[in-house]
């Protein structure tokens, strides 16, 4: 009986050890599978995260390149617009300046033309006379503004001097009446005769020329 109990205990002990070994093998196999699966899952997740990170970097780089490109395009457009604006403004200013100068020149020419016409219209007498050894050119102009005046201009080439005398109607009449020894009052027709104007020029300029 003792022998039987001993065999039975040995059998039970063997069974227990066998069961424990089998469970250990099973658990170790499961553990290896779970560890391998966890490694695989981690690897896959790291790949996913790496792809996402790389994709975000590429997107940021692309966005940064697009931003820089937009900045360059905007800068180029602004430069072109400023160049066009200021060039157009300069050309308009130059055009207005040329037009203004043209108008001023036209006004000046018209003024000189008018002045010359008035000067030629008012010219009564022009001659070259000699007093002793002095030669002079004389011109007489008649102006009718508020009152009638006579302007006598004398140019002496030897001294390069110009004299001018402006006389009103009474002074001209008095000077000519003395020069011509007139007994009565002279009319304008008589005062504007060439001989009378010749005497007037000699009488007025003889003192200054000498």
C-alpha positions in Angstrom: 0.0 0.0 0.0 2.8 2.4 0.8 4.4 1.5 -2.4 1.2 2.3 -4.2 0.9 5.6 -2.5 4.5 6.4 -3.4 3.9 5.6 -7.1 0.7 7.6 -7.0 2.5 10.6 -5.5 5.3 10.3 -8.1 2.7 10.2 -10.9 0.9 13.2 -9.6 4.1 15.1 -9.1 5.1 14.3 -12.6 1.8 15.3 -14.0 2.0 18.6 -12.1 5.5 19.3 -13.4 4.5 18.4 -17.0 1.4 20.6 -16.7 3.5 23.4 -15.3 6.1 23.0 -18.1 3.4 23.0 -20.7 1.8 26.1 -19.3 5.2 27.8 -19.1 5.8 26.9 -22.8 2.4 28.1 -23.7 2.8 31.4 -21.7 6.3 31.9 -23.1 5.0 31.4 -26.7 2.1 33.8 -26.1 4.4 36.3 -24.5 6.8 36.1 -27.5 3.9 36.5 -29.8 2.5 39.5 -27.8 6.0 41.1 -27.6 6.5 40.6 -31.4 3.1 42.0 -32.0 3.8 45.0 -29.8 7.1 45.6 -31.6 5.4 45.3 -34.9 2.6 47.7 -33.8 5.2 50.2 -32.4 7.2 50.0 -35.7 4.0 50.6 -37.7 3.0 53.5 -35.5 6.5 55.0 -35.7 6.3 54.7 -39.5 2.9 56.4 -39.5 4.1 59.2 -37.2 7.3 59.5 -39.2 5.3 59.8 -42.5 3.0 62.3 -40.9 5.9 64.3 -39.6 7.7 64.2 -42.9 4.5 65.2 -44.7 4.0 68.1 -42.3 7.6 69.3 -42.9 7.2 69.0 -46.7 3.9 70.9 -46.4 5.5 73.6 -44.3 8.4 73.8 -46.7 6.1 74.0 -49.7 4.0 76.6 -47.9 7.2 78.6 -47.1 8.3 78.4 -50.7 4.9 79.5 -51.9 5.0 82.3 -49.4 8.4 83.4 -50.5 7.2 83.1 -54.1 4.2 85.2 -53.3 6.4 87.8 -51.6 8.7 87.9 -54.6 5.7 88.3 -57.0 4.2 91.0 -54.8 7.5 92.8 -54.6 8.0 92.5 -58.4 4.5 93.8 -59.0 4.9 96.7 -56.6 8.3 97.6 -58.2 6.7 97.5 -61.7 3.7 99.6 -60.6 5.9 102.2 -58.9 8.1 102.4 -61.9 5.1 102.8 -64.2 3.4 105.3 -61.8 6.5 107.6 -61.4 7.5 107.3 -65.1 4.0 108.2 -66.1 4.0 111.1 -63.6 7.4 112.3 -64.9 6.3 112.1 -68.5 3.1 114.0 -67.7 5.1 116.6 -65.8 7.6 116.9 -68.7 4.7 117.2 -71.1 3.0 119.9 -69.0 6.3 121.7 -68.7 7.0 121.6 -72.4 3.4 122.8 -73.1 3.8 125.6 -70.5 7.1 126.6 -72.0 5.6 126.5 -75.5 2.7 128.7 -74.3 5.1 131.1 -72.6 7.2 131.3 -75.7 4.1 131.9 -77.8 3.0 134.6 -75.5 6.5 136.2 -75.5 6.7 136.0 -79.3 3.2 137.5 -79.6 4.1 140.2 -77.1 7.3 141.0 -79.0 5.4 140.9 -82.3 2.7 143.3 -80.9 5.4 145.5 -79.5 7.2 145.6 -82.8 3.9 146.3 -84.6 3.2 149.1 -82.2 6.7 150.4 -82.5 6.6 150.3 -86.3 3.1 151.8 -86.3 4.3 154.7 -84.1 7.5 155.3 -86.0 7.3 158.8 -87.5 10.8 159.6 -88.5 14.2 157.8 -88.9 17.3 159.3 -90.3 21.1 159.4 -90.0 22.3 162.9 -89.3 25.7 164.6 -88.8 26.5 167.2 -86.2 29.9 168.6 -86.8 32.0 165.4 -87.0 29.5 163.3 -85.0 27.2 160.8 -86.8 24.1 159.7 -85.1 20.9 157.7 -86.0 17.6 159.2 -84.9 14.1 157.8 -84.6 11.0 159.5 -83.4 7.9 157.6 -82.2 4.5 159.0 -81.5 2.4 157.5 -78.6 -1.2 158.3 -78.0 -2.2 157.0 -74.5 -3.8 159.3 -71.9 -2.0 162.2 -73.6 -0.1 162.4 -76.8 3.7 162.1 -76.3 6.7 162.0 -78.7 9.7 159.8 -78.0 13.0 160.7 -79.6 15.8 158.1 -79.6 19.4 158.9 -80.6 22.2 156.4 -81.0 25.8 157.6 -81.4 28.0 154.8 -82.9 31.3 156.5 -82.0 30.6 156.5 -78.3 28.1 153.7 -78.3 25.6 155.8 -76.3 21.9 156.1 -76.6 19.9 159.1 -75.6 16.1 159.4 -75.4 13.8 162.4 -75.0 10.1 162.1 -74.2 8.1 165.3 -74.8 4.4 166.0 -74.5 2.4 167.9 -77.1 2.9 171.4 -75.6 6.7 170.9 -75.3 6.9 169.7 -78.9 4.9 172.6 -80.2 6.9 175.1 -78.1 10.2 173.7 -79.3 9.2 173.6 -83.0 7.7 177.1 -82.9 11.1 178.4 -81.6 13.0 176.3 -84.1 10.9 177.3 -87.0 10.4 180.9 -85.8 6.6 180.4 -86.3 4.4 183.4 -85.7 1.3 181.4 -84.9 0.3 178.1 -83.3 1.5 175.1 -85.3 -0.9 172.3 -86.1 -0.1 168.6 -85.9 0.2 168.3 -89.6 2.8 171.0 -89.6 4.7 169.5 -86.7 4.8 166.1 -88.2 6.5 167.2 -91.4 9.9 165.8 -92.1 11.6 169.3 -92.0 10.0 170.1 -88.7 11.0 166.7 -87.2 14.6 167.2 -88.5 14.8 170.6 -86.8 13.4 169.1 -83.6 16.0 166.3 -83.5 18.9 168.7 -84.1 17.6 171.1 -81.4 17.2 168.4 -78.8 20.3 166.3 -79.3 22.9 168.9 -80.2 23.7 169.6 -76.5 24.0 165.9 -75.5 26.0 164.8 -78.5 28.5 167.5 -78.2 
